[in-house]
């Protein structure tokens, strides 16, 4: 199975409240916990914070890509969050982060990780796509933007040639 054939669940939210990196990651952990009820939200948040301790997940242009691998079997998820209040993620370019491109999945099949991280980084490096993400108002709009860099949902997965 080709890497591009991995389908992601894609979610989108706007975070109007978080004003720090810890608060943004905690809110993100809570949201993912509702989407992955077999995993405690507190554990998800703890994983995000532990990953940040290894080094910032900021990838430039006001974008960060927090990610973690779950022991539990679960479908891969990309969660895009627009932060109303940009926060300091200790980015190399010193730009505050206002877009979180979160990737999570399970350790039993990590093809999702090999797809998500380099393509999310590419998205952050393309200013017109990062601007589109900031302007997105719906999950469908976010799915279309992600599909343009090869991250597909069930809806945007290219149809196989007959």
N, CA, C and O of each residue as an XYZ file, in Angstrom:
648
protein
N       0.858     -1.184      0.000
C       0.000      0.000      0.000
C       0.899      1.240      0.000
O       1.804      1.362      0.825
N       0.642      2.133     -0.915
C       1.445      3.346     -1.030
C       1.160      4.287      0.135
O       0.062      4.300      0.692
N       2.175      5.075      0.490
C       2.003      6.020      1.593
C       0.866      6.987      1.351
O       0.153      7.359      2.283
N       0.691      7.396      0.108
C      -0.350      8.387     -0.168
C      -1.753      7.828      0.013
O      -2.726      8.582     -0.026
N      -1.876      6.505      0.214
C      -3.204      5.920      0.374
C      -3.695      5.953      1.819
O      -4.775      5.434      2.104
N      -2.942      6.540      2.726
C      -3.398      6.666      4.108
C      -4.438      7.778      4.182
O      -4.224      8.884      3.686
N      -5.553      7.467      4.803
C      -6.624      8.444      4.976
C      -6.619      8.925      6.426
O      -6.537      8.120      7.354
N      -6.707     10.234      6.612
C      -6.703     10.839      7.934
C      -8.096     11.330      8.298
O      -8.847     11.794      7.439
N      -8.425     11.225      9.553
C      -9.565     11.968     10.066
C      -9.036     13.392     10.242
O      -7.960     13.588     10.808
N      -9.775     14.368      9.768
C      -9.318     15.755      9.851
C     -10.352     16.569     10.601
O     -11.538     16.552     10.271
N      -9.885     17.286     11.621
C     -10.758     18.129     12.435
C     -10.210     19.547     12.435
O      -9.013     19.761     12.243
N     -11.086     20.504     12.651
C     -10.711     21.915     12.652
C     -11.452     22.639     13.763
O     -12.657     22.461     13.939
N     -10.721     23.457     14.512
C     -11.346     24.295     15.534
C     -10.649     25.649     15.597
O      -9.527     25.829     15.123
N     -11.352     26.570     16.190
C     -10.786     27.882     16.495
C     -10.738     27.981     18.012
O     -11.751     27.803     18.689
N      -9.555     28.266     18.536
C      -9.356     28.401     19.981
C      -9.333     29.889     20.308
O      -8.366     30.588     20.005
N     -10.401     30.360     20.923
C     -10.523     31.777     21.270
C      -9.964     32.126     22.645
O      -9.869     33.304     22.988
N      -9.589     31.119     23.442
C      -9.249     31.368     24.839
C      -7.766     31.253     25.180
O      -7.262     32.053     25.969
N      -7.063     30.297     24.618
C      -5.683     30.021     25.035
C      -4.766     31.206     24.763
O      -4.808     31.829     23.702
N      -3.920     31.499     25.783
C      -2.982     32.616     25.665
C      -1.550     32.212     25.995
O      -0.683     33.067     26.171
N      -1.302     30.890     26.081
C       0.046     30.387     26.321
C       0.189     29.044     25.608
O      -0.799     28.417     25.224
N       1.430     28.623     25.442
C       1.691     27.341     24.784
C       1.064     26.208     25.594
O       0.417     25.325     25.031
N       1.254     26.234     26.908
C       0.702     25.175     27.756
C      -0.824     25.139     27.659
O      -1.409     24.061     27.556
N      -1.468     26.295     27.689
C      -2.932     26.342     27.587
C      -3.403     25.835     26.229
O      -4.389     25.102     26.148
N      -2.704     26.221     25.161
C      -3.095     25.779     23.816
C      -2.959     24.267     23.687
O      -3.836     23.614     23.121
N      -1.869     23.703     24.208
C      -1.673     22.253     24.130
C      -2.646     21.504     25.029
O      -3.080     20.404     24.690
N      -2.990     22.086     26.163
C      -3.973     21.479     27.054
C      -5.358     21.449     26.401
O      -6.060     20.440     26.458
N      -5.736     22.560     25.786
C      -7.024     22.622     25.087
C      -7.052     21.625     23.933
O      -8.053     20.944     23.711
N      -5.941     21.547     23.202
C      -5.840     20.591     22.101
C      -5.965     19.161     22.624
O      -6.656     18.338     22.023
N      -5.301     18.862     23.740
C      -5.402     17.531     24.343
C      -6.831     17.186     24.736
O      -7.272     16.051     24.555
N      -7.556     18.163     25.273
C      -8.963     17.948     25.635
C      -9.800     17.634     24.392
O     -10.622     16.717     24.407
N      -9.590     18.386     23.332
C     -10.365     18.168     22.099
C     -10.079     16.801     21.502
O     -10.996     16.093     21.086
N      -8.806     16.434     21.462
C      -8.463     15.127     20.899
C      -8.989     14.015     21.803
O      -9.380     12.955     21.315
N      -9.002     14.247     23.100
C      -9.570     13.272     24.022
C     -11.038     12.983     23.739
O     -11.496     11.856     23.930
N     -11.780     13.991     23.284
C     -13.188     13.743     22.932
C     -13.298     12.942     21.629
O     -14.283     12.236     21.413
N     -12.282     13.057     20.760
C     -12.286     12.322     19.493
C     -11.707     10.916     19.637
O     -11.996     10.033     18.830
N     -10.906     10.720     20.650
C     -10.276      9.424     20.931
C     -10.571      9.053     22.387
O      -9.679      9.104     23.234
N     -11.843      8.675     22.684
C     -12.246      8.454     24.078
C     -11.515      7.313     24.784
O     -11.568      7.226     26.010
N     -10.840      6.442     24.047
C     -10.088      5.356     24.686
C      -8.800      5.872     25.330
O      -8.126      5.139     26.054
N      -8.461      7.138     25.065
C      -7.226      7.722     25.587
C      -7.606      8.923     26.456
O      -8.350      9.798     26.013
N      -7.110      8.966     27.659
C      -7.437     10.067     28.563
C      -6.860     11.383     28.044
O      -5.698     11.448     27.643
N      -7.677     12.419     28.058
C      -7.245     13.737     27.597
C      -6.014     14.216     28.356
O      -5.117     14.831     27.778
N      -5.978     13.932     29.647
C      -4.819     14.324     30.464
C      -3.539     13.674     29.936
O      -2.488     14.315     29.900
N      -3.623     12.409     29.530
C      -2.451     11.714     28.997
C      -2.017     12.308     27.658
O      -0.822     12.409     27.378
N      -2.971     12.693     26.846
C      -2.653     13.315     25.555
C      -1.917     14.628     25.793
O      -0.882     14.890     25.181
N      -2.455     15.443     26.678
C      -1.815     16.723     27.002
C      -0.414     16.494     27.546
O       0.523     17.194     27.163
N      -0.265     15.531     28.424
C       1.055     15.226     28.998
C       2.049     14.835     27.901
O       3.215     15.227     27.952
N       1.595     14.071     26.918
C       2.464     13.690     25.793
C       2.876     14.911     24.977
O       4.038     15.035     24.589
N       1.932     15.813     24.715
C       2.274     17.030     23.968
C       3.297     17.869     24.720
O       4.261     18.358     24.131
N       3.085     18.034     26.017
C       4.001     18.847     26.819
C       5.384     18.190     26.907
O       6.402     18.880     26.860
N       5.421     16.868     27.034
C       6.697     16.153     27.076
C       7.433     16.312     25.747
O       8.651     16.492     25.726
N       6.701     16.246     24.648
C       7.333     16.436     23.334
C       7.905     17.836     23.210
O       8.988     18.008     22.650
N       7.209     18.834     23.715
C       7.708     20.214     23.669
C       8.978     20.376     24.498
O       9.827     21.205     24.172
N       9.113     19.597     25.557
C      10.322     19.667     26.383
C      11.553     19.189     25.604
O      12.676     19.595     25.905
N      11.343     18.331     24.609
C      12.450     17.860     23.774
C      12.916     18.937     22.799
O      14.054     18.912     22.330
N      12.050     19.858     22.506
C      12.325     20.937     21.558
C      11.009     21.426     20.988
O      10.044     20.669     20.886
N      10.977     22.664     20.626
C       9.745     23.251     20.127
C       9.259     22.553     18.867
O      10.051     22.168     18.006
N       7.952     22.399     18.774
C       7.352     21.843     17.563
C       6.993     22.944     16.572
O       6.366     22.667     15.549
N       7.378     24.188     16.853
C       7.158     25.278     15.912
C       7.977     25.000     14.657
O       9.161     24.673     14.739
N       7.341     25.133     13.496
C       8.027     24.837     12.240
C       8.180     26.071     11.365
O       8.592     25.980     10.208
N       7.841     27.237     11.936
C       8.029     28.492     11.220
C       6.742     29.072     10.688
O       5.725     28.386     10.588
N       6.799     30.344     10.349
C       5.666     31.064      9.755
C       4.433     31.096     10.645
O       3.311     31.188     10.148
N       4.633     31.020     11.967
C       3.502     31.055     12.881
C       2.765     29.737     13.008
O       1.619     29.698     13.457
N       3.429     28.645     12.610
C       2.808     27.316     12.622
C       3.619     26.389     13.526
O       4.850     26.410     13.513
N       2.910     25.575     14.311
C       3.539     24.520     15.109
C       2.858     23.195     14.769
O       1.685     23.169     14.394
N       3.601     22.101     14.904
C       3.072     20.777     14.579
C       3.244     19.820     15.760
O       4.066     18.906     15.702
N       2.466     20.031     16.838
C       2.534     19.071     17.943
C       2.065     17.697     17.463
O       1.131     17.593     16.668
N       2.715     16.657     17.950
C       2.364     15.310     17.508
C       2.717     14.312     18.600
O       3.570     14.559     19.452
N       2.031     13.176     18.543
C       2.339     12.097     19.479
C       1.853     10.782     18.890
O       0.989     10.748     18.013
N       2.429      9.710     19.394
C       2.081      8.362     18.953
C       1.406      7.661     20.124
O       1.938      7.644     21.234
N       0.227      7.079     19.873
C      -0.525      6.388     20.912
C      -0.232      4.895     20.892
O       0.030      4.317     19.838
N      -0.278      4.289     22.044
C      -0.143      2.838     22.161
C      -1.427      2.173     21.650
O      -1.380      1.116     21.020
N      -2.567      2.803     21.929
C      -3.850      2.262     21.536
C      -4.030      2.340     20.010
O      -3.557      3.271     19.358
N      -4.714      1.353     19.474
C      -5.019      1.365     18.046
C      -6.104      2.407     17.798
O      -7.167      2.370     18.417
N      -5.827      3.328     16.894
C      -6.787      4.366     16.538
C      -6.420      4.918     15.165
O      -5.251      4.914     14.782
N      -7.412      5.389     14.433
C      -7.101      5.947     13.113
C      -6.296      7.238     13.239
O      -6.440      7.968     14.219
N      -5.443      7.522     12.240
C      -4.654      8.751     12.298
C      -5.542      9.989     12.197
O      -6.552     10.003     11.494
N      -5.132     11.016     12.918
C      -5.910     12.248     13.009
C      -5.000     13.449     12.785
O      -3.903     13.526     13.339
N      -5.464     14.368     11.977
C      -4.844     15.686     11.859
C      -5.849     16.665     12.447
O      -6.993     16.735     11.999
N      -5.421     17.412     13.443
C      -6.299     18.402     14.060
C      -5.683     19.776     13.834
O      -4.589     20.061     14.321
N      -6.387     20.624     13.097
C      -5.930     21.976     12.803
C      -6.649     22.936     13.736
O      -7.878     22.947     13.809
N      -5.876     23.738     14.444
C      -6.442     24.717     15.364
C      -5.915     26.095     15.016
O      -4.706     26.299     14.905
N      -6.827     27.037     14.845
C      -6.438     28.436     14.658
C      -6.534     29.092     16.036
O      -7.603     29.123     16.646
N      -5.409     29.612     16.515
C      -5.371     30.280     17.817
C      -5.706     31.754     17.638
O      -5.004     32.467     16.921
N      -6.752     32.206     18.270
C      -7.159     33.614     18.198
C      -6.069     34.530     18.757
O      -5.857     35.635     18.258
N      -5.379     34.052     19.804
C      -4.296     34.807     20.433
C      -2.983     34.066     20.147
O      -2.727     33.032     20.765
N      -2.145     34.565     19.229
C      -0.872     33.892     18.948
C      -0.045     33.728     20.229
O      -0.039     34.605     21.094
N       0.650     32.591     20.333
C       1.415     32.284     21.535
C       2.868     31.968     21.198
O       3.188     31.557     20.083
N       3.734     32.165     22.179
C       5.159     31.905     22.015
C       5.416     30.403     22.099
O       5.139     29.781     23.125
N       5.944     29.821     21.024
C       6.334     28.414     20.997
C       7.844     28.270     20.897
O       8.353     27.187     20.609
N       8.561     29.371     21.137
C      10.023     29.389     21.020
C      10.471     28.964     19.629
O      11.382     28.152     19.468
N       9.810     29.531     18.636
C      10.123     29.219     17.240
C      11.474     29.800     16.850
O      11.875     30.844     17.366
N      12.173     29.133     15.946
C      13.466     29.639     15.472
C      13.326     31.002     14.807
O      14.227     31.836     14.901
N      12.194     31.231     14.130
C      11.998     32.526     13.476
C      11.399     33.566     14.428
O      11.110     34.692     14.023
N      11.215     33.183     15.694
C      10.694     34.050     16.768
C       9.267     34.518     16.533
O       8.773     35.374     17.267
N       8.604     33.982     15.538
C       7.223     34.370     15.256
C       6.272     33.615     16.179
O       6.401     32.400     16.330
N       5.313     34.317     16.804
C       4.332     33.610     17.637
C       3.466     32.685     16.778
O       3.211     32.962     15.606
N       3.031     31.610     17.371
C       2.248     30.589     16.669
C       0.766     30.907     16.776
O       0.252     31.185     17.859
N       0.084     30.861     15.626
C      -1.365     31.021     15.618
C      -2.073     29.878     14.892
O      -3.300     29.876     14.784
N      -1.301     28.898     14.392
C      -1.888     27.718     13.761
C      -1.185     26.484     14.314
O       0.041     26.377     14.263
N      -1.979     25.551     14.842
C      -1.469     24.262     15.292
C      -1.900     23.208     14.287
O      -3.089     23.058     14.006
N      -0.933     22.480     13.748
C      -1.199     21.366     12.845
C      -0.803     20.099     13.592
O       0.345     19.659     13.515
N      -1.733     19.527     14.297
C      -1.459     18.393     15.179
C      -1.659     17.074     14.434
O      -2.645     16.895     13.720
N      -0.708     16.152     14.610
C      -0.817     14.819     14.025
C      -0.708     13.785     15.133
O       0.238     13.809     15.920
N      -1.677     12.877     15.196
C      -1.647     11.784     16.164
C      -2.100     10.498     15.485
O      -2.870     10.519     14.525
N      -1.612      9.389     16.000
C      -1.988      8.079     15.483
C      -1.393      7.015     16.388
O      -0.919      7.310     17.486
N      -1.421      5.766     15.914
C      -0.938      4.690     16.777
C       0.402      4.142     16.307
O       0.785      4.299     15.148
N       1.094      3.505     17.218
C       2.445      3.017     16.941
C       2.452      1.711     16.156
O       3.514      1.277     15.712
N       1.320      1.085     15.976
C       1.265     -0.208     15.302
C       1.370     -0.082     13.785
O       1.672     -1.062     13.104
N       1.129      1.087     13.260
C       1.253      1.345     11.822
C       1.564      2.833     11.691
O       0.650      3.657     11.680
N       2.832      3.178     11.591
C       3.204      4.594     11.619
C       3.378      5.215     10.231
O       4.042      6.242     10.090
N       2.785      4.596      9.209
C       2.823      5.232      7.883
C       2.274      6.645      7.961
O       2.744      7.540      7.259
N       1.280      6.845      8.814
C       0.657      8.169      8.948
C       1.692      9.222      9.339
O       1.627     10.361      8.877
N       2.648      8.842     10.191
C       3.659      9.785     10.661
C       4.601     10.183      9.523
O       4.992     11.345      9.408
N       4.959      9.213      8.690
C       5.849      9.482      7.560
C       5.187     10.370      6.505
O       5.873     11.040      5.733
N       3.884     10.373      6.479
C       3.150     11.253      5.564
C       2.960     12.622      6.191
O       3.271     13.642      5.576
N       2.455     12.645      7.405
C       1.994     13.898      8.012
C       3.099     14.912      8.266
O       2.993     16.050      7.808
N       4.141     14.544      8.969
C       5.111     15.544      9.420
C       5.815     16.286      8.281
O       5.860     17.515      8.321
N       6.367     15.606      7.266
C       7.017     16.379      6.204
C       6.032     17.229      5.393
O       6.383     18.311      4.924
N       4.825     16.745      5.232
C       3.843     17.501      4.445
C       3.293     18.685      5.233
O       2.995     19.731      4.656
N       3.158     18.527      6.536
C       2.743     19.672      7.354
C       3.843     20.727      7.361
O       3.556     21.923      7.320
N       5.090     20.293      7.412
C       6.211     21.245      7.358
C       6.210     21.976      6.018
O       6.448     23.182      5.965
N       5.945     21.258      4.957
C       5.871     21.892      3.623
C       4.764     22.938      3.585
O       4.941     24.027      3.039
N       3.637     22.600      4.164
C       2.511     23.526      4.198
C       2.891     24.822      4.908
O       2.527     25.910      4.463
N       3.618     24.703      6.003
C       4.035     25.893      6.765
C       5.008     26.751      5.966
O       5.068     27.965      6.159
N       5.768     26.129      5.073
C       6.759     26.872      4.294
C       6.148     27.552      3.061
O       6.820     28.334      2.389
N       4.898     27.262      2.769
C       4.225     27.883      1.618
C       3.274     28.958      2.138
O       2.161     28.649      2.564
N       3.709     30.227      2.107
C       2.932     31.307      2.739
C       1.479     31.384      2.274
O       0.596     31.687      3.077
N       1.212     31.116      0.994
C      -0.174     31.214      0.530
C      -1.059     30.131      1.143
O      -2.243     30.367      1.380
N      -0.501     28.946      1.403
C      -1.302     27.890      2.031
C      -1.481     28.149      3.528
O      -2.558     27.918      4.077
N      -0.427     28.628      4.182
C      -0.559     28.974      5.600
C      -1.610     30.078      5.764
O      -2.394     30.053      6.713
N      -1.626     31.040      4.847
C      -2.629     32.115      4.897
C      -4.036     31.551      4.691
O      -4.986     31.999      5.335
N      -4.171     30.572      3.798
C      -5.480     29.944      3.585
C      -5.948     29.226      4.850
O      -7.128     29.282      5.198
N      -5.024     28.551      5.535
C      -5.394     27.880      6.789
C      -5.875     28.885      7.825
O      -6.848     28.630      8.535
N      -5.198     30.023      7.915
C      -5.600     31.055      8.881
C      -6.990     31.601      8.559
O      -7.738     31.980      9.460
N      -7.327     31.639      7.288
C      -8.612     32.191      6.860
C      -9.733     31.147      6.825
O     -10.901     31.504      6.667
N      -9.392     29.872      6.969
C     -10.389     28.797      6.868
C     -11.483     28.966      7.912
O     -11.219     29.330      9.058
N     -12.699     28.698      7.502
C     -13.853     28.802      8.399
C     -14.589     27.480      8.582
O     -15.562     27.408      9.332
N     -14.122     26.424      7.891
C     -14.821     25.141      7.994
C     -13.842     23.984      7.873
O     -12.734     24.132      7.357
N     -14.276     22.835      8.358
C     -13.481     21.629      8.244
C     -13.258     21.221      6.799
O     -12.183     20.731      6.453
N     -14.256     21.415      5.954
C     -14.107     21.073      4.529
C     -13.028     21.924      3.869
O     -12.242     21.419      3.068
N     -12.988     23.207      4.202
C     -11.959     24.089      3.646
C     -10.577     23.609      4.071
O      -9.652     23.592      3.260
N     -10.427     23.218      5.337
C      -9.152     22.719      5.842
C      -8.784     21.410      5.138
O      -7.626     21.218      4.766
N      -9.750     20.512      4.950
C      -9.484     19.257      4.240
C      -8.949     19.527      2.841
O      -8.013     18.860      2.399
N      -9.528     20.491      2.140
C      -9.080     20.812      0.784
C      -7.658     21.376      0.779
O      -6.863     21.054     -0.103
N      -7.346     22.208      1.753
C      -5.992     22.773      1.854
C      -4.984     21.663      2.137
O      -3.922     21.614      1.515
N      -5.310     20.776      3.071
C      -4.408     19.673      3.385
C      -4.242     18.729      2.191
O      -3.149     18.214      1.957
N      -5.309     18.503      1.443
C      -5.226     17.640      0.255
C      -4.253     18.213     -0.772
O      -3.626     17.463     -1.520
N      -4.125     19.531     -0.808
C      -3.220     20.154     -1.779
C      -1.750     19.832     -1.502
O      -0.904     20.011     -2.378
N      -1.435     19.354     -0.275
C      -0.070     18.924      0.037
C       0.010     17.408      0.249
O       1.026     16.902      0.726
N      -1.055     16.685     -0.103
C      -1.030     15.224     -0.055
C      -1.459     14.595      1.244
O      -1.136     13.436      1.505
N      -2.191     15.343      2.077
C      -2.769     14.773      3.299
C      -4.263     14.664      3.054
O      -4.975     15.668      3.013
N      -4.732     13.428      2.891
C      -6.105     13.203      2.445
C      -7.020     12.692      3.548
O      -6.617     11.921      4.419
N      -8.261     13.147      3.477
C      -9.332     12.584      4.296
C     -10.060     11.584      3.408
O      -9.742     11.440      2.228
N     -11.022     10.907      3.977
C     -11.832     10.000      3.174
C     -12.503     10.763      2.025
O     -12.612     10.246      0.913
N     -12.951     11.990      2.297
C     -13.637     12.800      1.287
C     -12.709     13.258      0.169
O     -13.127     13.331     -0.987
N     -11.448     13.569      0.497
C     -10.549     14.138     -0.508
C      -9.586     13.127     -1.131
O      -8.807     13.487     -2.013
N      -9.627     11.862     -0.684
C      -8.739     10.844     -1.223
C      -8.953     10.708     -2.727
O     -10.087     10.530     -3.169
N      -7.877     10.789     -3.527
C      -8.032     10.650     -4.983
C      -8.632      9.281     -5.323
O      -8.310      8.269     -4.701
N      -9.491      9.280     -6.304
C     -10.127      8.046     -6.754
C      -9.125      7.238     -7.558
O      -8.349      7.794     -8.335
N      -9.144      5.932     -7.370
C      -8.240      5.054     -8.123
C      -8.687      5.005     -9.585
O      -9.880      4.984     -9.888
N      -7.713      4.988    -10.467
C      -8.016      4.881    -11.903
C      -8.609      3.526    -12.189
O      -8.172      2.514    -11.641
N      -9.604      3.508    -13.048
C     -10.279      2.248    -13.371
C      -9.510      1.465    -14.390
O      -9.933      0.376    -14.780
